[in-house]
Every structure is written in C-alpha cells, then in structure tokens.
Amino acid sequence: MSKHRLQFDFSEEGLQQLDKLKDSAGLTTRAELIRQALRLLQWTLTETQDNNASILLEKDGKLREVVFPFMSTARKESDEGSISEERLVSQA
C-alpha cells in the first residue's frame, strides 16, 4: 500500500486544540490523532447507519441521546468513498 502526504492549514487556535486533543488522548503525533479521529468517525457512521442519533450510557447508568447533526452529510459522503476499517488499521 502506497502512502500519500496531505497538508492541512490550521489557525493558531486550531493547532492548539489539535495538540491539546493529542495530549489528552495520550497520542504522540498529530498524524496519529488524525488517524484515530478518522477511525472514530467511521465507527460512528457504521454504528448509527440509519439514524442521526445514538444512545450513550453514562457512568451513573442514565441513558442520553446524542444527536450528530453532520451525520446525514457525512454518511452520504462516506458511502460514496468509504474508508475501510482494514485500511485505517493498517495505517496505524
């Protein structure tokens, strides 16, 4: 599998958020954070296939509905150019 280099432009604030997320997640590189974020988005799309919401079980046992307003757009784009779990895992 060949690798491709991508470049992203972030504002100073966006870069600080990216680094804070990286550190909070215990990851060592920004690339690793992006790969993990893609895996999470792919998993979320798969798990909420026909709905735009999901249920979370909180630590205190309460159920909470979580609505993903971007899901209908993201799902459509994902279906057109799906990122397979195998491809994401092999890039880790």
C-alpha positions as semicolon CSV with decimal commas, in nm:
position;residue;x (nm);y (nm);z (nm)
1;M;0,000;0,000;0,000
2;S;0,146;0,335;-0,100
3;K;0,140;0,635;0,131
4;H;0,030;0,984;0,038
5;R;0,125;1,306;0,212
6;L;-0,151;1,553;0,298
7;Q;-0,113;1,905;0,423
8;F;-0,365;2,083;0,645
9;D;-0,377;2,452;0,731
10;F;-0,476;2,536;1,089
11;S;-0,515;2,867;1,266
12;E;-0,303;2,910;1,578
13;E;-0,611;2,834;1,789
14;G;-0,692;2,526;1,581
15;L;-0,337;2,397;1,616
16;Q;-0,352;2,446;1,992
17;Q;-0,679;2,249;2,003
18;L;-0,525;1,974;1,793
19;D;-0,225;1,948;2,025
20;K;-0,447;1,954;2,335
21;L;-0,656;1,668;2,192
22;K;-0,339;1,478;2,104
23;D;-0,206;1,514;2,458
24;S;-0,543;1,435;2,621
25;A;-0,572;1,117;2,415
26;G;-0,218;1,014;2,507
27;L;-0,107;1,014;2,144
28;T;0,242;1,107;2,033
29;T;0,185;1,263;1,690
30;R;-0,071;1,479;1,516
31;A;-0,089;1,221;1,236
32;E;-0,183;0,955;1,490
33;L;-0,458;1,185;1,623
34;I;-0,599;1,234;1,272
35;R;-0,595;0,856;1,206
36;Q;-0,775;0,789;1,535
37;A;-1,031;1,062;1,461
38;L;-1,100;0,905;1,121
39;R;-1,146;0,564;1,284
40;L;-1,389;0,713;1,535
41;L;-1,588;0,888;1,264
42;Q;-1,603;0,571;1,052
43;W;-1,715;0,367;1,354
44;T;-1,980;0,629;1,441
45;L;-2,111;0,627;1,083
46;T;-2,131;0,248;1,087
47;E;-2,298;0,224;1,427
48;T;-2,560;0,491;1,352
49;Q;-2,627;0,385;0,992
50;D;-2,994;0,471;0,952
51;N;-3,029;0,728;1,228
52;N;-2,875;1,062;1,311
53;A;-2,860;0,986;1,683
54;S;-2,715;0,735;1,921
55;I;-2,766;0,647;2,285
56;L;-2,487;0,678;2,541
57;L;-2,488;0,501;2,874
58;E;-2,342;0,737;3,130
59;K;-2,139;0,623;3,432
60;D;-2,436;0,683;3,662
61;G;-2,650;0,446;3,450
62;K;-2,857;0,717;3,281
63;L;-2,920;0,695;2,908
64;R;-2,859;1,003;2,696
65;E;-2,942;1,053;2,330
66;V;-2,661;1,211;2,132
67;V;-2,754;1,374;1,803
68;F;-2,494;1,414;1,528
69;P;-2,625;1,692;1,301
70;F;-2,348;1,636;1,046
71;M;-2,416;1,263;1,015
72;S;-2,652;1,265;0,719
73;T;-2,400;1,457;0,508
74;A;-2,101;1,262;0,637
75;R;-2,279;0,929;0,584
76;K;-2,362;1,013;0,222
77;E;-2,001;1,109;0,152
78;S;-1,874;0,803;0,339
79;D;-2,093;0,572;0,131
80;E;-1,952;0,726;-0,186
81;G;-1,586;0,694;-0,083
82;S;-1,582;0,466;0,219
83;I;-1,266;0,425;0,421
84;S;-1,240;0,059;0,512
85;E;-1,150;-0,040;0,867
86;E;-0,873;-0,258;0,726
87;R;-0,713;0,041;0,554
88;L;-0,735;0,255;0,868
89;V;-0,596;-0,014;1,097
90;S;-0,308;-0,091;0,861
91;Q;-0,202;0,275;0,867
92;A;-0,174;0,290;1,246
